[in-house]
């Protein structure tokens, strides 16, 4: 029997799922779920995938080749996404017979799953992740994390309480050039760190505001979930008509912060890795954003320039495209992303194209017994699976992930307020600025709540 539901059955299930939204997800005790997160050493780790659009399928493709892993269940509110995902699973060796669901709560209630991959739209990341932690599942969460600092804090609190293994989708940490760049900084090979330059692609403007009928294969109300109730517009959940190949929710504040977080979290995470995995001290942050034409559905900043001045004397500059010409000249290239560390004795610049430094001899350094060598991973999915077994932290655990996501959040707040703000990383709030602190919380559409 084809594991995919018929269209009639799908629409019937969609109605049931929409009615189910009127009640909040129930807490399922670990005694009912069985393993409570512990995986037998010789068993295959069973993974469920929630959100199997293009990004979700891309991440899932890293799990499918792992010999000790089986993708057992798929969940999405889109029929076309499920169809593509089922094809991938059935084509993979040692997989097949995958269970297909349309409500993530049904997937999380399964006692035969050890871990989940969550790759929904951004506004669903934390609500689904919290439900996964409450169901005692380990998890791989696509970046960015939440729509607010409060969401990040709540997820961290529950991960710590339930002792869940967490992997954040900042997969650059599993690439050797990023590790090498941060090792050069952490070992003082560029001298005393003075400045960090960070850049990434900016958000897109535009997008039709005309209300249209949602696609027939999409449960739109469930897709919205905690986001505000607004009409469906062209390209909101799926790629737009050619030549556009992006979804408008990426750049709409109801669903995401835009690329200040969606792309920016990658190079900012590397900046934090070089700093020591956390915001080390209080800082002042200010910036300006360029906003798109209000006649389009895309309303997140299409460019920004943010400056963080840390109390330890280090300055971090964070910008979206176009990038400063002096950076292009200095580092030789500024592709759509990058992190550059400037020290008293040299600099190192890294992106997905590679690593370069001044002086060039820095690239040939061999580490000795007294040098700091950072956590090594060559595959983000493999790293999660290993940690599910060992119960050790992944290369990007929840504490580190919240730090990187917080930098995105306070950068967005800085450009929205247009004020110089002071951030206290210990208290995780702005100092003496109630208006800015109110932006650390985002409301959810009833009945959804954290």
C-alpha positions in Angstrom: 0.0 0.0 0.0 1.3 3.5 -0.9 2.2 5.1 2.4 0.9 8.4 1.2 -2.7 9.2 2.0 -5.1 9.7 -0.8 -6.1 13.3 -1.5 -9.6 12.7 0.0 -8.1 11.2 3.1 -5.6 14.0 3.2 -8.3 16.7 3.2 -10.3 14.8 5.8 -7.2 14.5 8.0 -6.5 18.2 7.4 -9.9 19.1 8.9 -9.2 16.9 11.9 -5.8 18.5 12.3 -7.3 22.0 12.1 -9.9 21.1 14.8 -7.0 19.7 16.9 -5.3 23.1 16.9 -8.1 24.3 19.2 -6.4 22.3 22.0 -2.8 22.6 23.1 -0.5 19.7 22.7 -0.8 17.3 25.7 2.2 16.3 27.7 3.1 12.7 27.3 5.0 11.1 30.2 8.2 9.3 29.5 6.9 6.1 31.0 4.4 5.9 28.2 7.0 6.7 25.5 9.3 3.9 26.5 13.0 4.6 26.1 13.0 8.1 27.6 15.8 9.0 25.2 18.1 6.1 26.0 19.2 4.1 22.9 20.5 0.6 23.1 24.1 0.4 21.9 23.5 -2.1 19.1 20.1 -0.7 17.8 19.5 1.6 15.0 18.5 5.1 16.0 15.0 5.9 14.8 14.5 9.4 13.6 11.3 11.3 12.8 11.4 14.3 10.5 9.0 17.2 11.1 9.0 19.7 8.2 10.2 18.0 5.0 10.3 20.9 2.5 13.5 21.5 0.5 15.6 22.4 3.6 14.2 19.6 5.7 14.9 17.1 2.9 18.4 18.5 2.5 19.2 17.9 6.2 17.4 14.5 6.1 19.8 13.4 3.3 22.6 13.6 5.8 20.8 11.1 8.1 19.8 8.6 5.4 23.4 7.3 4.6 24.2 6.6 8.3 24.2 2.8 8.8 23.0 3.0 12.4 20.1 5.3 11.7 16.6 4.7 10.2 14.2 7.5 9.2 11.0 6.0 10.5 8.4 8.8 10.2 7.7 11.9 8.2 5.5 14.8 9.1 4.4 17.9 7.1 1.2 19.9 6.5 2.0 19.8 2.8 1.2 16.8 0.6 3.8 17.7 -2.1 6.6 17.9 0.5 5.6 14.5 1.9 5.6 13.0 -1.5 9.1 14.2 -2.3 10.4 13.0 1.1 8.9 9.6 0.8 10.7 9.1 -2.6 14.0 10.0 -0.9 13.5 7.6 2.0 12.4 4.7 -0.2 15.4 5.2 -2.5 17.9 5.0 0.4 19.5 1.7 1.2 18.1 0.1 4.5 15.2 2.5 4.6 11.6 2.3 3.3 8.2 1.7 4.8 8.2 5.1 6.3 5.2 6.3 8.3 3.5 9.5 7.0 1.7 12.0 9.3 0.3 15.5 9.1 0.3 16.4 12.8 3.6 16.7 14.6 2.0 15.7 17.9 1.1 12.3 16.4 4.7 11.8 15.4 6.1 12.9 18.8 3.7 10.5 20.6 5.3 7.5 18.9 7.3 5.4 21.4 9.5 3.9 18.6 11.3 7.2 17.9 14.6 8.3 19.5 15.2 11.7 17.9 13.6 14.2 15.6 14.7 16.5 12.9 12.8 19.8 13.0 12.9 21.9 9.8 9.6 23.7 9.8 9.2 27.4 8.9 10.9 29.5 11.6 7.7 30.5 13.5 7.1 26.8 14.3 10.7 26.0 15.4 10.4 26.5 19.1 6.8 25.3 19.6 7.6 22.0 17.9 11.0 21.7 19.6 9.4 22.3 23.0 6.9 19.5 22.3 9.7 17.2 21.2 11.6 17.8 24.5 8.4 17.3 26.5 8.1 13.9 24.7 11.7 13.1 25.7 13.0 13.1 22.1 16.6 14.2 21.3 16.5 16.8 18.5 18.2 18.5 15.6 16.7 21.9 15.2 17.2 23.9 12.0 18.4 27.5 12.4 17.5 30.1 13.4 16.0 29.2 16.7 13.0 31.3 17.8 11.2 34.5 17.0 12.1 35.9 20.3 14.6 35.7 23.1 11.9 34.4 25.4 11.3 31.4 23.1 15.0 30.6 23.1 15.1 30.7 26.9 12.1 28.5 27.3 13.5 25.8 25.0 16.9 25.9 26.7 15.2 25.6 30.1 13.3 22.5 29.1 16.3 20.9 27.3 18.3 21.2 30.4 15.5 20.0 32.7 14.8 16.9 30.5 18.4 16.2 29.7 17.8 16.2 25.9 20.6 16.0 23.4 20.3 19.1 21.1 22.0 19.9 17.8 21.6 23.3 16.2 21.6 23.5 12.4 24.7 25.8 12.3 26.5 23.1 10.3 29.6 25.3 9.6 31.0 24.0 12.9 31.3 20.6 11.2 33.6 22.0 8.5 37.4 22.0 9.1 38.1 25.5 7.8 35.8 27.1 10.4 37.3 25.1 13.2 40.9 26.1 12.1 40.0 29.8 11.9 38.6 29.7 15.5 41.6 27.7 16.7 44.0 30.4 15.4 42.0 33.0 17.3 41.6 31.0 20.5 45.3 30.2 20.6 46.3 33.8 20.1 48.0 33.3 16.8 46.7 36.6 15.4 47.7 38.4 18.6 45.2 40.0 20.8 41.7 40.0 19.2 40.5 43.5 18.5 37.7 43.3 15.9 35.4 40.8 14.3 33.7 41.6 10.9 30.6 39.5 10.1 28.5 39.7 6.9 25.8 37.7 5.1 23.2 38.1 2.4 20.4 40.5 3.2 16.6 39.9 3.0 14.6 40.3 -0.2 11.9 43.0 -0.8 8.6 42.6 -2.6 6.1 39.8 -2.6 2.5 40.1 -3.7 0.0 41.3 -1.0 -3.0 40.1 -3.0 -5.0 37.4 -1.1 -5.4 34.1 -3.1 -6.7 30.7 -2.3 -4.1 28.5 -0.5 -2.8 25.6 -2.5 -5.1 22.6 -2.3 -2.4 20.3 -0.9 -1.6 22.6 2.0 -3.3 22.8 5.4 -2.9 26.5 5.6 -4.4 27.1 9.0 -2.1 24.5 10.6 0.8 25.9 8.6 0.1 29.3 10.2 -0.2 27.8 13.7 1.0 30.4 16.2 1.5 33.1 13.5 -1.1 35.8 13.0 -4.2 34.9 11.0 -3.6 36.5 7.6 -4.6 35.6 4.0 -2.5 33.4 1.8 -0.4 35.2 -0.8 1.6 34.1 -3.8 4.7 32.2 -2.7 4.1 32.4 1.0 4.6 28.7 1.8 6.1 27.5 -1.5 8.6 29.0 -4.0 7.2 31.9 -5.9 6.4 31.9 -9.6 9.6 32.1 -11.8 12.0 33.8 -11.8 11.8 34.1 -8.0 12.9 30.9 -6.2 12.4 32.0 -2.6 9.5 31.8 -0.2 8.1 35.1 1.1 7.7 33.8 4.7 11.5 34.0 4.9 11.3 37.8 4.8 8.0 38.4 6.6 8.2 39.4 10.3 5.1 37.2 11.2 7.2 34.1 10.4 10.9 35.1 10.6 13.3 37.8 11.4 14.6 37.7 7.8 18.2 37.0 6.9 19.6 39.0 9.8 18.9 35.7 11.6 18.2 33.2 8.8 21.6 33.7 7.2 23.3 35.8 9.9 23.2 33.1 12.5 25.9 31.2 10.6 28.7 33.8 10.6 27.7 35.1 14.0 28.0 31.6 15.4 31.5 31.3 14.1 32.3 34.7 15.6 31.1 33.3 19.0 33.2 30.1 18.5 36.2 32.3 18.1 35.2 34.3 21.2 34.8 31.2 23.4 31.3 30.0 22.6 29.5 32.7 24.5 28.9 36.5 24.7 31.8 37.1 27.1 30.7 40.4 28.8 28.2 43.2 28.6 28.1 45.2 25.4 26.7 48.3 23.7 24.9 47.6 20.4 23.5 50.0 17.9 22.7 50.0 14.2 20.6 51.1 11.3 18.4 49.1 8.9 17.2 49.6 5.4 13.5 48.6 5.1 11.7 47.5 1.9 8.8 49.2 0.2 5.7 48.8 2.5 3.6 47.7 -0.5 5.2 44.3 -0.5 4.6 41.4 1.8 8.3 41.1 2.7 8.9 43.5 5.6 12.2 42.5 7.2 15.4 44.6 6.8 16.9 44.4 3.3 20.2 45.7 4.7 21.7 46.5 8.1 24.8 47.8 9.8 25.2 46.8 13.4 28.1 47.6 15.7 28.6 45.7 19.0 31.2 47.2 21.4 32.1 44.6 24.1 33.3 45.8 27.5 36.5 43.7 26.9 37.5 46.1 24.1 36.5 43.9 21.1 34.3 45.5 18.5 32.1 43.4 16.2 30.6 44.7 13.0 27.7 42.9 11.4 26.2 43.8 8.1 24.1 42.6 5.2 24.9 43.0 1.5 26.3 45.2 0.0 29.5 44.7 1.9 32.1 47.4 2.5 34.6 47.8 -0.3 37.6 47.8 2.1 36.6 44.3 3.3 36.6 43.0 -0.3 40.1 44.4 -0.8 41.4 43.2 2.5 40.2 39.7 2.5 40.3 39.0 -1.2 36.6 38.0 -1.4 33.3 38.7 0.3 30.8 36.1 -0.9 27.3 36.0 0.5 28.7 35.3 4.0 31.9 35.4 6.0 33.6 36.0 9.4 36.9 37.8 9.8 38.9 38.1 13.0 41.3 41.0 13.3 44.1 40.8 15.8 47.2 42.9 16.7 49.5 40.5 14.8 47.3 39.4 11.8 43.9 38.4 10.7 42.0 35.3 9.6 38.9 35.2 7.3 36.7 32.2 6.7 33.6 31.3 4.7 32.4 28.2 2.9 34.8 28.7 0.1 37.8 28.4 2.3 40.2 30.1 4.7 42.7 32.8 4.2 44.9 34.8 6.6 47.6 37.3 7.0 50.4 36.5 7.4 49.8 33.4 5.2 52.1 31.3 7.4 49.3 31.1 9.9 47.6 28.6 7.6 50.5 26.2 8.1 50.6 26.1 11.9 50.7 22.7 13.5 49.2 22.4 17.0 51.3 21.3 19.9 50.3 19.7 23.2 49.7 23.1 24.9 47.5 24.5 22.2 43.7 24.5 22.4 42.1 22.2 19.8 38.4 22.6 19.4 35.6 20.1 19.2 35.9 18.1 15.9 33.0 17.0 13.8 32.9 16.3 10.1 29.1 15.7 9.8 26.4 17.5 11.8 23.9 14.6 11.5 26.6 12.0 12.4 27.6 14.1 15.4 24.0 14.1 16.7 23.7 10.4 16.4 27.0 9.8 18.2 25.8 12.0 21.0 22.4 10.3 21.2 24.3 7.2 22.1 27.0 8.8 24.4 24.7 11.4 26.0 27.5 13.9 25.5 27.0 17.4 24.1 26.9 17.9 20.4 29.2 20.4 18.6 26.4 23.0 18.9 24.4 22.3 22.0 21.5 24.3 23.3 23.5 26.7 25.5 25.7 27.7 22.6 22.8 27.8 20.1 20.9 30.3 22.3 24.0 32.6 22.4 24.2 32.8 18.6 20.5 33.2 18.2 20.5 36.0 20.8 23.0 38.0 18.8 20.6 37.8 15.9 17.7 38.9 18.1 19.4 41.9 19.7 20.8 43.0 16.3 17.3 43.0 14.9 16.0 44.9 18.0 18.8 47.5 17.7 17.9 48.4 14.1 14.2 48.5 14.8 14.6 50.8 17.8 17.4 52.9 16.2 18.8 53.4 19.7 22.1 52.6 21.3 21.3 49.7 23.6 23.2 48.1 26.4 22.9 44.3 26.7 23.6 42.3 29.9 24.4 38.7 28.9 24.1 37.4 32.4 20.6 38.7 32.9 19.7 38.3 29.2 18.0 41.7 29.0 18.7 45.3 28.0 19.8 47.7 30.7 17.3 50.4 31.7 15.3 50.2 28.5 11.8 48.8 29.0 10.8 49.4 25.4 13.6 47.3 24.1 13.0 44.6 26.7 9.4 44.3 25.6 10.7 43.2 22.2 12.3 40.1 23.8 8.8 38.6 23.9 6.5 37.8 20.9 2.8 37.0 21.2 1.4 33.8 19.6 -2.0 33.3 18.0 -4.4 31.7 20.4 -4.6 29.0 21.5 -0.9 28.4 20.9 1.5 29.4 23.6 4.9 28.4 25.0 
